Amino acid sequence: MQPTSDQVAIQLRDRLLNQETWYDSAEVIQRIYRTLEVDNPESCTQQLRLAKKLFGVRRSTRYLHPAFQFDPITGMLSTAMTRLLAVMPLSDANWSNAFWLFLPTGRLPGDARPADLFHSDPESVILAATLDFHGEVDAW
């Protein structure tokens, strides 16, 4: 019996959760602010998500944030995230966007995954997202 689309999505979600690096809200705030103690890190990350500066997925009652959007040296959020999130159709859970970010796409060199290429070439990822989520402008 073939798995349903929901079962396939759950399997993919679970694989991403196990194979990729994710930060909870407290870890995000620690990376961004280093020594600043925040009483409510969930509220801070919610504000960043609403401002389209931080990408996160909802897992049960909390959010997880993939590591690719943080500079590996400074720990700061990439300023290009705002431009990427501006072209993505965001939702509360955001799992469809997470799948797009972590699956290979023919719109990137070598069928790369957007998350893997984002740090070195954010403009290509933003263009791929624009084309995938908004279509070919010339086709209109």
Secondary structure, DSSP 8 states (H G I E B T S, - for coil): ----HHHHHHHHHHHHHHHS-EE-HHHHHHHHHTT---S-HHHHHHHHHHTTSS--EEETTEEEEEGGGB-TTT--B-TTHHHHHHHS---SS-HHHHHHHHS--TTSGGG--HHHHTTT-HHHHHHHHHHHHH--GGG-
